[in-house]
Amino acid sequence: MKSNAIMAKGKDFETESPVAPCGACRQVLNEFQDRAGSPIAIIFSGSTGSIHKYENIDGLLPGSFEPRDLNIQV
């Protein structure tokens, strides 16, 4: 299984809140997962605090738009 980890810590800030991928990133991850033909685990957190893990992008992007919606075979 492939995984993608997203964390946030900047030069001038720290956050305990988990930082999730933006909508555009979720769509790109969805397309990579579709092409790979296997789940991509998504893990995200802040610089400290809780860690969130999703076994695949489906939990973060319900009702996603995919190439097959345009009748495109990949």
mmJSON file of the N, C-alpha and C atoms, coordinates in Angstrom:
{"data_MODEL":{"atom_site":{
"group_PDB":["ATOM","ATOM","ATOM","ATOM","ATOM","ATOM","ATOM","ATOM","ATOM","ATOM","ATOM","ATOM","ATOM","ATOM","ATOM","ATOM","ATOM","ATOM","ATOM","ATOM","ATOM","ATOM","ATOM","ATOM","ATOM","ATOM","ATOM","ATOM","ATOM","ATOM","ATOM","ATOM","ATOM","ATOM","ATOM","ATOM","ATOM","ATOM","ATOM","ATOM","ATOM","ATOM","ATOM","ATOM","ATOM","ATOM","ATOM","ATOM","ATOM","ATOM","ATOM","ATOM","ATOM","ATOM","ATOM","ATOM","ATOM","ATOM","ATOM","ATOM","ATOM","ATOM","ATOM","ATOM","ATOM","ATOM","ATOM","ATOM","ATOM","ATOM","ATOM","ATOM","ATOM","ATOM","ATOM","ATOM","ATOM","ATOM","ATOM","ATOM","ATOM","ATOM","ATOM","ATOM","ATOM","ATOM","ATOM","ATOM","ATOM","ATOM","ATOM","ATOM","ATOM","ATOM","ATOM","ATOM","ATOM","ATOM","ATOM","ATOM","ATOM","ATOM","ATOM","ATOM","ATOM","ATOM","ATOM","ATOM","ATOM","ATOM","ATOM","ATOM","ATOM","ATOM","ATOM","ATOM","ATOM","ATOM","ATOM","ATOM","ATOM","ATOM","ATOM","ATOM","ATOM","ATOM","ATOM","ATOM","ATOM","ATOM","ATOM","ATOM","ATOM","ATOM","ATOM","ATOM","ATOM","ATOM","ATOM","ATOM","ATOM","ATOM","ATOM","ATOM","ATOM","ATOM","ATOM","ATOM","ATOM","ATOM","ATOM","ATOM","ATOM","ATOM","ATOM","ATOM","ATOM","ATOM","ATOM","ATOM","ATOM","ATOM","ATOM","ATOM","ATOM","ATOM","ATOM","ATOM","ATOM","ATOM","ATOM","ATOM","ATOM","ATOM","ATOM","ATOM","ATOM","ATOM","ATOM","ATOM","ATOM","ATOM","ATOM","ATOM","ATOM","ATOM","ATOM","ATOM","ATOM","ATOM","ATOM","ATOM","ATOM","ATOM","ATOM","ATOM","ATOM","ATOM","ATOM","ATOM","ATOM","ATOM","ATOM","ATOM","ATOM","ATOM","ATOM","ATOM","ATOM","ATOM","ATOM","ATOM","ATOM","ATOM","ATOM","ATOM","ATOM","ATOM","ATOM","ATOM","ATOM","ATOM"],
"id":[1,2,3,4,5,6,7,8,9,10,11,12,13,14,15,16,17,18,19,20,21,22,23,24,25,26,27,28,29,30,31,32,33,34,35,36,37,38,39,40,41,42,43,44,45,46,47,48,49,50,51,52,53,54,55,56,57,58,59,60,61,62,63,64,65,66,67,68,69,70,71,72,73,74,75,76,77,78,79,80,81,82,83,84,85,86,87,88,89,90,91,92,93,94,95,96,97,98,99,100,101,102,103,104,105,106,107,108,109,110,111,112,113,114,115,116,117,118,119,120,121,122,123,124,125,126,127,128,129,130,131,132,133,134,135,136,137,138,139,140,141,142,143,144,145,146,147,148,149,150,151,152,153,154,155,156,157,158,159,160,161,162,163,164,165,166,167,168,169,170,171,172,173,174,175,176,177,178,179,180,181,182,183,184,185,186,187,188,189,190,191,192,193,194,195,196,197,198,199,200,201,202,203,204,205,206,207,208,209,210,211,212,213,214,215,216,217,218,219,220,221,222],
"type_symbol":["N","C","C","N","C","C","N","C","C","N","C","C","N","C","C","N","C","C","N","C","C","N","C","C","N","C","C","N","C","C","N","C","C","N","C","C","N","C","C","N","C","C","N","C","C","N","C","C","N","C","C","N","C","C","N","C","C","N","C","C","N","C","C","N","C","C","N","C","C","N","C","C","N","C","C","N","C","C","N","C","C","N","C","C","N","C","C","N","C","C","N","C","C","N","C","C","N","C","C","N","C","C","N","C","C","N","C","C","N","C","C","N","C","C","N","C","C","N","C","C","N","C","C","N","C","C","N","C","C","N","C","C","N","C","C","N","C","C","N","C","C","N","C","C","N","C","C","N","C","C","N","C","C","N","C","C","N","C","C","N","C","C","N","C","C","N","C","C","N","C","C","N","C","C","N","C","C","N","C","C","N","C","C","N","C","C","N","C","C","N","C","C","N","C","C","N","C","C","N","C","C","N","C","C","N","C","C","N","C","C","N","C","C","N","C","C","N","C","C","N","C","C"],
"label_atom_id":["N","CA","C","N","CA","C","N","CA","C","N","CA","C","N","CA","C","N","CA","C","N","CA","C","N","CA","C","N","CA","C","N","CA","C","N","CA","C","N","CA","C","N","CA","C","N","CA","C","N","CA","C","N","CA","C","N","CA","C","N","CA","C","N","CA","C","N","CA","C","N","CA","C","N","CA","C","N","CA","C","N","CA","C","N","CA","C","N","CA","C","N","CA","C","N","CA","C","N","CA","C","N","CA","C","N","CA","C","N","CA","C","N","CA","C","N","CA","C","N","CA","C","N","CA","C","N","CA","C","N","CA","C","N","CA","C","N","CA","C","N","CA","C","N","CA","C","N","CA","C","N","CA","C","N","CA","C","N","CA","C","N","CA","C","N","CA","C","N","CA","C","N","CA","C","N","CA","C","N","CA","C","N","CA","C","N","CA","C","N","CA","C","N","CA","C","N","CA","C","N","CA","C","N","CA","C","N","CA","C","N","CA","C","N","CA","C","N","CA","C","N","CA","C","N","CA","C","N","CA","C","N","CA","C","N","CA","C","N","CA","C","N","CA","C","N","CA","C","N","CA","C","N","CA","C","N","CA","C"],
"label_alt_id":[null,null,null,null,null,null,null,null,null,null,null,null,null,null,null,null,null,null,null,null,null,null,null,null,null,null,null,null,null,null,null,null,null,null,null,null,null,null,null,null,null,null,null,null,null,null,null,null,null,null,null,null,null,null,null,null,null,null,null,null,null,null,null,null,null,null,null,null,null,null,null,null,null,null,null,null,null,null,null,null,null,null,null,null,null,null,null,null,null,null,null,null,null,null,null,null,null,null,null,null,null,null,null,null,null,null,null,null,null,null,null,null,null,null,null,null,null,null,null,null,null,null,null,null,null,null,null,null,null,null,null,null,null,null,null,null,null,null,null,null,null,null,null,null,null,null,null,null,null,null,null,null,null,null,null,null,null,null,null,null,null,null,null,null,null,null,null,null,null,null,null,null,null,null,null,null,null,null,null,null,null,null,null,null,null,null,null,null,null,null,null,null,null,null,null,null,null,null,null,null,null,null,null,null,null,null,null,null,null,null,null,null,null,null,null,null,null,null,null,null,null,null],
"label_comp_id":["MET","MET","MET","LYS","LYS","LYS","SER","SER","SER","ASN","ASN","ASN","ALA","ALA","ALA","ILE","ILE","ILE","MET","MET","MET","ALA","ALA","ALA","LYS","LYS","LYS","GLY","GLY","GLY","LYS","LYS","LYS","ASP","ASP","ASP","PHE","PHE","PHE","GLU","GLU","GLU","THR","THR","THR","GLU","GLU","GLU","SER","SER","SER","PRO","PRO","PRO","VAL","VAL","VAL","ALA","ALA","ALA","PRO","PRO","PRO","CYS","CYS","CYS","GLY","GLY","GLY","ALA","ALA","ALA","CYS","CYS","CYS","ARG","ARG","ARG","GLN","GLN","GLN","VAL","VAL","VAL","LEU","LEU","LEU","ASN","ASN","ASN","GLU","GLU","GLU","PHE","PHE","PHE","GLN","GLN","GLN","ASP","ASP","ASP","ARG","ARG","ARG","ALA","ALA","ALA","GLY","GLY","GLY","SER","SER","SER","PRO","PRO","PRO","ILE","ILE","ILE","ALA","ALA","ALA","ILE","ILE","ILE","ILE","ILE","ILE","PHE","PHE","PHE","SER","SER","SER","GLY","GLY","GLY","SER","SER","SER","THR","THR","THR","GLY","GLY","GLY","SER","SER","SER","ILE","ILE","ILE","HIS","HIS","HIS","LYS","LYS","LYS","TYR","TYR","TYR","GLU","GLU","GLU","ASN","ASN","ASN","ILE","ILE","ILE","ASP","ASP","ASP","GLY","GLY","GLY","LEU","LEU","LEU","LEU","LEU","LEU","PRO","PRO","PRO","GLY","GLY","GLY","SER","SER","SER","PHE","PHE","PHE","GLU","GLU","GLU","PRO","PRO","PRO","ARG","ARG","ARG","ASP","ASP","ASP","LEU","LEU","LEU","ASN","ASN","ASN","ILE","ILE","ILE","GLN","GLN","GLN","VAL","VAL","VAL"],
"label_asym_id":["A","A","A","A","A","A","A","A","A","A","A","A","A","A","A","A","A","A","A","A","A","A","A","A","A","A","A","A","A","A","A","A","A","A","A","A","A","A","A","A","A","A","A","A","A","A","A","A","A","A","A","A","A","A","A","A","A","A","A","A","A","A","A","A","A","A","A","A","A","A","A","A","A","A","A","A","A","A","A","A","A","A","A","A","A","A","A","A","A","A","A","A","A","A","A","A","A","A","A","A","A","A","A","A","A","A","A","A","A","A","A","A","A","A","A","A","A","A","A","A","A","A","A","A","A","A","A","A","A","A","A","A","A","A","A","A","A","A","A","A","A","A","A","A","A","A","A","A","A","A","A","A","A","A","A","A","A","A","A","A","A","A","A","A","A","A","A","A","A","A","A","A","A","A","A","A","A","A","A","A","A","A","A","A","A","A","A","A","A","A","A","A","A","A","A","A","A","A","A","A","A","A","A","A","A","A","A","A","A","A","A","A","A","A","A","A","A","A","A","A","A","A"],
"label_entity_id":["1","1","1","1","1","1","1","1","1","1","1","1","1","1","1","1","1","1","1","1","1","1","1","1","1","1","1","1","1","1","1","1","1","1","1","1","1","1","1","1","1","1","1","1","1","1","1","1","1","1","1","1","1","1","1","1","1","1","1","1","1","1","1","1","1","1","1","1","1","1","1","1","1","1","1","1","1","1","1","1","1","1","1","1","1","1","1","1","1","1","1","1","1","1","1","1","1","1","1","1","1","1","1","1","1","1","1","1","1","1","1","1","1","1","1","1","1","1","1","1","1","1","1","1","1","1","1","1","1","1","1","1","1","1","1","1","1","1","1","1","1","1","1","1","1","1","1","1","1","1","1","1","1","1","1","1","1","1","1","1","1","1","1","1","1","1","1","1","1","1","1","1","1","1","1","1","1","1","1","1","1","1","1","1","1","1","1","1","1","1","1","1","1","1","1","1","1","1","1","1","1","1","1","1","1","1","1","1","1","1","1","1","1","1","1","1","1","1","1","1","1","1"],
"label_seq_id":[1,1,1,2,2,2,3,3,3,4,4,4,5,5,5,6,6,6,7,7,7,8,8,8,9,9,9,10,10,10,11,11,11,12,12,12,13,13,13,14,14,14,15,15,15,16,16,16,17,17,17,18,18,18,19,19,19,20,20,20,21,21,21,22,22,22,23,23,23,24,24,24,25,25,25,26,26,26,27,27,27,28,28,28,29,29,29,30,30,30,31,31,31,32,32,32,33,33,33,34,34,34,35,35,35,36,36,36,37,37,37,38,38,38,39,39,39,40,40,40,41,41,41,42,42,42,43,43,43,44,44,44,45,45,45,46,46,46,47,47,47,48,48,48,49,49,49,50,50,50,51,51,51,52,52,52,53,53,53,54,54,54,55,55,55,56,56,56,57,57,57,58,58,58,59,59,59,60,60,60,61,61,61,62,62,62,63,63,63,64,64,64,65,65,65,66,66,66,67,67,67,68,68,68,69,69,69,70,70,70,71,71,71,72,72,72,73,73,73,74,74,74],
"pdbx_PDB_ins_code":[null,null,null,null,null,null,null,null,null,null,null,null,null,null,null,null,null,null,null,null,null,null,null,null,null,null,null,null,null,null,null,null,null,null,null,null,null,null,null,null,null,null,null,null,null,null,null,null,null,null,null,null,null,null,null,null,null,null,null,null,null,null,null,null,null,null,null,null,null,null,null,null,null,null,null,null,null,null,null,null,null,null,null,null,null,null,null,null,null,null,null,null,null,null,null,null,null,null,null,null,null,null,null,null,null,null,null,null,null,null,null,null,null,null,null,null,null,null,null,null,null,null,null,null,null,null,null,null,null,null,null,null,null,null,null,null,null,null,null,null,null,null,null,null,null,null,null,null,null,null,null,null,null,null,null,null,null,null,null,null,null,null,null,null,null,null,null,null,null,null,null,null,null,null,null,null,null,null,null,null,null,null,null,null,null,null,null,null,null,null,null,null,null,null,null,null,null,null,null,null,null,null,null,null,null,null,null,null,null,null,null,null,null,null,null,null,null,null,null,null,null,null],
"Cartn_x":[0.842,0.0,0.884,0.535,1.234,0.643,1.428,0.969,1.42,0.679,1.014,0.843,1.891,1.824,1.855,1.0,0.908,1.042,2.03,2.25,2.435,2.195,2.378,3.199,4.268,5.093,5.88,5.738,6.421,7.522,8.262,9.338,8.788,7.606,7.035,5.78,5.433,4.227,4.304,3.498,3.268,1.776,1.245,-0.16,-0.334,-1.205,-1.526,-2.628,-3.383,-4.496,-3.986,-4.594,-4.212,-4.47,-3.578,-3.697,-4.008,-5.248,-5.702,-5.332,-5.252,-4.98,-6.142,-5.837,-6.876,-7.692,-8.75,-9.614,-8.901,-8.065,-7.336,-6.365,-5.693,-4.771,-5.531,-6.711,-7.528,-7.903,-8.246,-8.603,-7.408,-6.235,-5.029,-4.717,-4.808,-4.585,-5.583,-6.829,-7.855,-7.485,-6.981,-6.598,-5.378,-4.411,-3.265,-3.72,-4.624,-5.124,-5.852,-6.638,-7.375,-6.413,-5.377,-4.392,-3.569,-3.258,-2.453,-3.253,-4.566,-5.408,-5.35,-4.811,-4.771,-4.874,-5.306,-5.503,-4.213,-4.348,-3.267,-3.709,-2.999,-3.323,-2.949,-3.792,-3.549,-3.387,-2.253,-1.949,-1.677,-2.331,-2.025,-2.088,-1.3,-1.226,-0.667,-0.683,0.017,1.421,2.112,3.468,3.451,2.362,2.148,0.665,0.254,-1.169,-1.535,-2.824,-3.345,-2.931,-2.948,-2.632,-3.878,-4.258,-5.422,-4.935,-5.547,-5.173,-6.422,-6.403,-7.467,-6.839,-7.511,-6.976,-6.92,-7.748,-7.733,-8.348,-8.281,-8.762,-10.287,-10.978,-12.437,-13.043,-12.424,-12.927,-12.802,-11.892,-11.683,-12.337,-12.747,-13.296,-14.512,-15.597,-16.784,-17.396,-17.937,-18.556,-17.553,-16.364,-15.296,-15.595,-14.95,-15.033,-13.876,-14.149,-13.113,-13.142,-12.051,-12.007,-13.167,-13.572,-14.677,-15.992,-16.096,-17.272,-17.361,-16.228,-16.179,-16.037,-16.249,-16.116,-14.69,-13.714,-12.301,-11.788,-11.168,-10.598,-9.132,-8.708,-7.297,-6.666],
"Cartn_y":[-1.183,0.0,1.242,2.186,3.466,4.379,5.341,6.279,7.686,8.653,10.053,10.71,11.354,12.024,13.53,14.231,15.686,16.249,17.126,17.751,19.244,19.995,21.438,21.949,22.615,23.307,24.33,25.568,26.617,27.259,28.111,28.835,29.705,30.293,31.227,30.721,29.454,28.954,27.448,27.005,25.583,25.432,24.289,24.032,22.624,22.481,21.157,20.52,21.332,20.822,20.084,18.935,18.232,19.11,19.065,19.854,18.902,18.962,18.065,18.627,17.769,18.248,19.091,20.075,20.928,20.128,20.7,20.016,19.632,20.53,20.219,19.06,19.055,17.959,16.648,16.708,15.5,14.931,15.817,15.357,14.697,15.305,14.73,13.372,13.276,11.997,10.953,11.369,10.459,9.921,10.788,10.356,9.428,9.721,8.82,7.457,7.454,6.2,5.407,6.093,5.429,4.795,5.526,5.003,3.864,3.963,2.922,1.63,1.761,0.581,-0.012,0.744,0.292,1.514,1.299,2.422,3.176,4.474,5.301,5.786,5.372,5.813,7.287,8.037,9.454,9.641,10.221,10.447,11.935,12.594,14.001,14.392,15.433,15.939,17.354,17.968,19.234,18.906,19.893,19.628,18.797,18.861,18.025,17.64,16.892,16.563,15.285,15.161,13.914,13.69,12.43,12.013,11.356,11.764,11.183,10.299,9.131,8.228,7.718,7.804,7.259,6.176,5.062,3.936,4.22,5.177,5.584,6.966,7.548,8.916,9.008,7.892,7.895,8.529,8.349,8.932,10.44,11.001,12.451,13.123,12.347,12.92,12.116,12.154,11.409,12.028,11.196,11.693,12.299,11.741,12.319,12.246,13.132,13.177,12.369,11.439,10.547,10.501,10.09,10.012,9.21,8.149,7.346,8.132,9.254,10.117,10.77,10.847,11.395,10.289,9.048,7.871,7.72,8.082,7.939,6.695,5.813,4.594,4.836,4.517,4.676,3.328],
"Cartn_z":[0.0,0.0,0.0,-0.826,-0.86,0.216,0.683,1.71,1.366,1.88,1.719,3.082,3.6,4.899,4.692,5.434,5.342,6.75,6.934,8.233,8.032,9.091,9.0,10.172,9.832,10.81,10.023,10.382,9.646,10.462,9.819,10.476,11.61,11.362,12.329,13.021,12.853,13.512,13.747,14.682,14.908,15.148,14.815,15.061,15.598,16.58,17.089,16.25,15.534,14.736,13.511,13.208,11.982,10.763,9.809,8.59,7.439,6.972,5.908,4.544,3.527,2.177,1.654,0.825,0.238,-0.791,-1.286,-2.244,-3.534,-4.053,-5.29,-5.06,-3.913,-3.594,-3.437,-2.835,-2.683,-4.047,-4.977,-6.322,-7.01,-6.883,-7.487,-6.854,-5.528,-4.848,-5.32,-5.528,-6.031,-7.408,-8.276,-9.62,-9.58,-8.704,-8.549,-8.042,-7.063,-6.52,-7.599,-8.402,-9.476,-10.477,-10.867,-11.822,-11.241,-9.94,-9.287,-9.132,-9.065,-8.899,-7.507,-6.555,-5.167,-4.251,-3.025,-2.1,-1.788,-1.554,-1.048,0.323,1.374,2.728,2.873,3.56,3.799,5.299,5.701,7.114,7.279,8.245,8.445,9.913,10.231,11.596,11.584,12.745,12.932,13.414,13.964,14.44,15.719,16.451,17.634,17.629,18.594,18.693,17.967,17.684,17.131,15.677,15.298,13.932,13.361,12.165,11.493,10.348,10.221,9.134,8.44,7.122,6.289,5.424,5.298,4.531,3.03,2.569,1.163,1.048,-0.127,-0.332,-0.278,-0.432,-0.46,0.788,1.942,3.174,3.23,2.447,2.42,1.219,0.237,-0.979,-1.448,-0.673,-1.093,-2.353,-3.196,-4.424,-5.38,-5.435,-6.249,-7.746,-8.479,-9.944,-10.484,-11.365,-11.886,-13.409,-14.039,-15.505,-16.092,-15.417,-15.955,-16.01,-15.247,-15.355,-16.726,-17.427,-18.782,-19.816,-19.377,-20.235,-20.753,-19.906,-20.241,-19.537,-20.292,-19.713,-19.412,-18.201,-17.824,-17.591],
"occupancy":[1.0,1.0,1.0,1.0,1.0,1.0,1.0,1.0,1.0,1.0,1.0,1.0,1.0,1.0,1.0,1.0,1.0,1.0,1.0,1.0,1.0,1.0,1.0,1.0,1.0,1.0,1.0,1.0,1.0,1.0,1.0,1.0,1.0,1.0,1.0,1.0,1.0,1.0,1.0,1.0,1.0,1.0,1.0,1.0,1.0,1.0,1.0,1.0,1.0,1.0,1.0,1.0,1.0,1.0,1.0,1.0,1.0,1.0,1.0,1.0,1.0,1.0,1.0,1.0,1.0,1.0,1.0,1.0,1.0,1.0,1.0,1.0,1.0,1.0,1.0,1.0,1.0,1.0,1.0,1.0,1.0,1.0,1.0,1.0,1.0,1.0,1.0,1.0,1.0,1.0,1.0,1.0,1.0,1.0,1.0,1.0,1.0,1.0,1.0,1.0,1.0,1.0,1.0,1.0,1.0,1.0,1.0,1.0,1.0,1.0,1.0,1.0,1.0,1.0,1.0,1.0,1.0,1.0,1.0,1.0,1.0,1.0,1.0,1.0,1.0,1.0,1.0,1.0,1.0,1.0,1.0,1.0,1.0,1.0,1.0,1.0,1.0,1.0,1.0,1.0,1.0,1.0,1.0,1.0,1.0,1.0,1.0,1.0,1.0,1.0,1.0,1.0,1.0,1.0,1.0,1.0,1.0,1.0,1.0,1.0,1.0,1.0,1.0,1.0,1.0,1.0,1.0,1.0,1.0,1.0,1.0,1.0,1.0,1.0,1.0,1.0,1.0,1.0,1.0,1.0,1.0,1.0,1.0,1.0,1.0,1.0,1.0,1.0,1.0,1.0,1.0,1.0,1.0,1.0,1.0,1.0,1.0,1.0,1.0,1.0,1.0,1.0,1.0,1.0,1.0,1.0,1.0,1.0,1.0,1.0,1.0,1.0,1.0,1.0,1.0,1.0,1.0,1.0,1.0,1.0,1.0,1.0],
"B_iso_or_equiv":[0.0,0.0,0.0,0.0,0.0,0.0,0.0,0.0,0.0,0.0,0.0,0.0,0.0,0.0,0.0,0.0,0.0,0.0,0.0,0.0,0.0,0.0,0.0,0.0,0.0,0.0,0.0,0.0,0.0,0.0,0.0,0.0,0.0,0.0,0.0,0.0,0.0,0.0,0.0,0.0,0.0,0.0,0.0,0.0,0.0,0.0,0.0,0.0,0.0,0.0,0.0,0.0,0.0,0.0,0.0,0.0,0.0,0.0,0.0,0.0,0.0,0.0,0.0,0.0,0.0,0.0,0.0,0.0,0.0,0.0,0.0,0.0,0.0,0.0,0.0,0.0,0.0,0.0,0.0,0.0,0.0,0.0,0.0,0.0,0.0,0.0,0.0,0.0,0.0,0.0,0.0,0.0,0.0,0.0,0.0,0.0,0.0,0.0,0.0,0.0,0.0,0.0,0.0,0.0,0.0,0.0,0.0,0.0,0.0,0.0,0.0,0.0,0.0,0.0,0.0,0.0,0.0,0.0,0.0,0.0,0.0,0.0,0.0,0.0,0.0,0.0,0.0,0.0,0.0,0.0,0.0,0.0,0.0,0.0,0.0,0.0,0.0,0.0,0.0,0.0,0.0,0.0,0.0,0.0,0.0,0.0,0.0,0.0,0.0,0.0,0.0,0.0,0.0,0.0,0.0,0.0,0.0,0.0,0.0,0.0,0.0,0.0,0.0,0.0,0.0,0.0,0.0,0.0,0.0,0.0,0.0,0.0,0.0,0.0,0.0,0.0,0.0,0.0,0.0,0.0,0.0,0.0,0.0,0.0,0.0,0.0,0.0,0.0,0.0,0.0,0.0,0.0,0.0,0.0,0.0,0.0,0.0,0.0,0.0,0.0,0.0,0.0,0.0,0.0,0.0,0.0,0.0,0.0,0.0,0.0,0.0,0.0,0.0,0.0,0.0,0.0,0.0,0.0,0.0,0.0,0.0,0.0],
"pdbx_formal_charge":[null,null,null,null,null,null,null,null,null,null,null,null,null,null,null,null,null,null,null,null,null,null,null,null,null,null,null,null,null,null,null,null,null,null,null,null,null,null,null,null,null,null,null,null,null,null,null,null,null,null,null,null,null,null,null,null,null,null,null,null,null,null,null,null,null,null,null,null,null,null,null,null,null,null,null,null,null,null,null,null,null,null,null,null,null,null,null,null,null,null,null,null,null,null,null,null,null,null,null,null,null,null,null,null,null,null,null,null,null,null,null,null,null,null,null,null,null,null,null,null,null,null,null,null,null,null,null,null,null,null,null,null,null,null,null,null,null,null,null,null,null,null,null,null,null,null,null,null,null,null,null,null,null,null,null,null,null,null,null,null,null,null,null,null,null,null,null,null,null,null,null,null,null,null,null,null,null,null,null,null,null,null,null,null,null,null,null,null,null,null,null,null,null,null,null,null,null,null,null,null,null,null,null,null,null,null,null,null,null,null,null,null,null,null,null,null,null,null,null,null,null,null],
"auth_seq_id":[1,1,1,2,2,2,3,3,3,4,4,4,5,5,5,6,6,6,7,7,7,8,8,8,9,9,9,10,10,10,11,11,11,12,12,12,13,13,13,14,14,14,15,15,15,16,16,16,17,17,17,18,18,18,19,19,19,20,20,20,21,21,21,22,22,22,23,23,23,24,24,24,25,25,25,26,26,26,27,27,27,28,28,28,29,29,29,30,30,30,31,31,31,32,32,32,33,33,33,34,34,34,35,35,35,36,36,36,37,37,37,38,38,38,39,39,39,40,40,40,41,41,41,42,42,42,43,43,43,44,44,44,45,45,45,46,46,46,47,47,47,48,48,48,49,49,49,50,50,50,51,51,51,52,52,52,53,53,53,54,54,54,55,55,55,56,56,56,57,57,57,58,58,58,59,59,59,60,60,60,61,61,61,62,62,62,63,63,63,64,64,64,65,65,65,66,66,66,67,67,67,68,68,68,69,69,69,70,70,70,71,71,71,72,72,72,73,73,73,74,74,74],
"auth_comp_id":["MET","MET","MET","LYS","LYS","LYS","SER","SER","SER","ASN","ASN","ASN","ALA","ALA","ALA","ILE","ILE","ILE","MET","MET","MET","ALA","ALA","ALA","LYS","LYS","LYS","GLY","GLY","GLY","LYS","LYS","LYS","ASP","ASP","ASP","PHE","PHE","PHE","GLU","GLU","GLU","THR","THR","THR","GLU","GLU","GLU","SER","SER","SER","PRO","PRO","PRO","VAL","VAL","VAL","ALA","ALA","ALA","PRO","PRO","PRO","CYS","CYS","CYS","GLY","GLY","GLY","ALA","ALA","ALA","CYS","CYS","CYS","ARG","ARG","ARG","GLN","GLN","GLN","VAL","VAL","VAL","LEU","LEU","LEU","ASN","ASN","ASN","GLU","GLU","GLU","PHE","PHE","PHE","GLN","GLN","GLN","ASP","ASP","ASP","ARG","ARG","ARG","ALA","ALA","ALA","GLY","GLY","GLY","SER","SER","SER","PRO","PRO","PRO","ILE","ILE","ILE","ALA","ALA","ALA","ILE","ILE","ILE","ILE","ILE","ILE","PHE","PHE","PHE","SER","SER","SER","GLY","GLY","GLY","SER","SER","SER","THR","THR","THR","GLY","GLY","GLY","SER","SER","SER","ILE","ILE","ILE","HIS","HIS","HIS","LYS","LYS","LYS","TYR","TYR","TYR","GLU","GLU","GLU","ASN","ASN","ASN","ILE","ILE","ILE","ASP","ASP","ASP","GLY","GLY","GLY","LEU","LEU","LEU","LEU","LEU","LEU","PRO","PRO","PRO","GLY","GLY","GLY","SER","SER","SER","PHE","PHE","PHE","GLU","GLU","GLU","PRO","PRO","PRO","ARG","ARG","ARG","ASP","ASP","ASP","LEU","LEU","LEU","ASN","ASN","ASN","ILE","ILE","ILE","GLN","GLN","GLN","VAL","VAL","VAL"],
"auth_asym_id":["A","A","A","A","A","A","A","A","A","A","A","A","A","A","A","A","A","A","A","A","A","A","A","A","A","A","A","A","A","A","A","A","A","A","A","A","A","A","A","A","A","A","A","A","A","A","A","A","A","A","A","A","A","A","A","A","A","A","A","A","A","A","A","A","A","A","A","A","A","A","A","A","A","A","A","A","A","A","A","A","A","A","A","A","A","A","A","A","A","A","A","A","A","A","A","A","A","A","A","A","A","A","A","A","A","A","A","A","A","A","A","A","A","A","A","A","A","A","A","A","A","A","A","A","A","A","A","A","A","A","A","A","A","A","A","A","A","A","A","A","A","A","A","A","A","A","A","A","A","A","A","A","A","A","A","A","A","A","A","A","A","A","A","A","A","A","A","A","A","A","A","A","A","A","A","A","A","A","A","A","A","A","A","A","A","A","A","A","A","A","A","A","A","A","A","A","A","A","A","A","A","A","A","A","A","A","A","A","A","A","A","A","A","A","A","A","A","A","A","A","A","A"],
"auth_atom_id":["N","CA","C","N","CA","C","N","CA","C","N","CA","C","N","CA","C","N","CA","C","N","CA","C","N","CA","C","N","CA","C","N","CA","C","N","CA","C","N","CA","C","N","CA","C","N","CA","C","N","CA","C","N","CA","C","N","CA","C","N","CA","C","N","CA","C","N","CA","C","N","CA","C","N","CA","C","N","CA","C","N","CA","C","N","CA","C","N","CA","C","N","CA","C","N","CA","C","N","CA","C","N","CA","C","N","CA","C","N","CA","C","N","CA","C","N","CA","C","N","CA","C","N","CA","C","N","CA","C","N","CA","C","N","CA","C","N","CA","C","N","CA","C","N","CA","C","N","CA","C","N","CA","C","N","CA","C","N","CA","C","N","CA","C","N","CA","C","N","CA","C","N","CA","C","N","CA","C","N","CA","C","N","CA","C","N","CA","C","N","CA","C","N","CA","C","N","CA","C","N","CA","C","N","CA","C","N","CA","C","N","CA","C","N","CA","C","N","CA","C","N","CA","C","N","CA","C","N","CA","C","N","CA","C","N","CA","C","N","CA","C","N","CA","C","N","CA","C","N","CA","C","N","CA","C","N","CA","C"],
"pdbx_PDB_model_num":[1,1,1,1,1,1,1,1,1,1,1,1,1,1,1,1,1,1,1,1,1,1,1,1,1,1,1,1,1,1,1,1,1,1,1,1,1,1,1,1,1,1,1,1,1,1,1,1,1,1,1,1,1,1,1,1,1,1,1,1,1,1,1,1,1,1,1,1,1,1,1,1,1,1,1,1,1,1,1,1,1,1,1,1,1,1,1,1,1,1,1,1,1,1,1,1,1,1,1,1,1,1,1,1,1,1,1,1,1,1,1,1,1,1,1,1,1,1,1,1,1,1,1,1,1,1,1,1,1,1,1,1,1,1,1,1,1,1,1,1,1,1,1,1,1,1,1,1,1,1,1,1,1,1,1,1,1,1,1,1,1,1,1,1,1,1,1,1,1,1,1,1,1,1,1,1,1,1,1,1,1,1,1,1,1,1,1,1,1,1,1,1,1,1,1,1,1,1,1,1,1,1,1,1,1,1,1,1,1,1,1,1,1,1,1,1,1,1,1,1,1,1]
}}}
